[in-house]
């Protein structure tokens, strides 16, 4: 039996806006097992961003169950939630969220600064290892300004890996990239997934979803589709088949 990394059951999220109650998520249920590569899709107002914030322990559900790696997040203290975010979740954002005056290696070390298990030498070693894994072993001392958009996203991916999280949570991680660079990044995600990483990728781009093995579609706070992708596209092949630019 595969291990369940994320378990969502009858989950609701409501917001009070003035005198009105907004029902962002309306009792949704699903589970994600270890080693899955899942895309979550939905148009604006579907509940996708609310779902992402709950998955990332940045927000709490109003009702229902959210468990990550067997831990129920309900009633956890702020410190306990921060610890889960740091040790169990690797975050990747559309805008990279790198510190501008800081080298690639220092950006990748950041999550480890809050992890008492590692000393300075171990932090550096793990950061170098993560950067090599994403193909940036030659760019350790470059700042974001000295890197292309794709390379900056690779630094962000290395940072998400450095704490060996149980799940990587990517929010529109190809949204700022051109097609070629997007496919390069998706090829990297597919390689990480082959190595056993569990990935949840939030996107509005239909072609990006074809690279994952399962797609969940949200609409008006409900899941309207949750299906396995039987024809997974190979991102490296898709990249090779792109027309050559002059």
Secondary structure, DSSP 8 states (H G I E B T S, - for coil): ---EEEEEEEEEEEEEETTEEEEEEEEEEEEEETT-EEEEE--TTSSHHHHHHHHTTSS--SEEEEEETTEE-TT--HHHHHHHHHHHEEEE-TT----TTSBHHHHHHGGGGG-TT--HHHHHHHHHHHHHHTT-TT-TT-BGGGS-HHHHHHHHHHHHHTTT-SEEEEESTTTTS-HHHHHHHHHHHHHHHHTT--EEEE-S-HHHHTTSSEEEEEETTEEEEEEE-SS---HHHHHHTS----
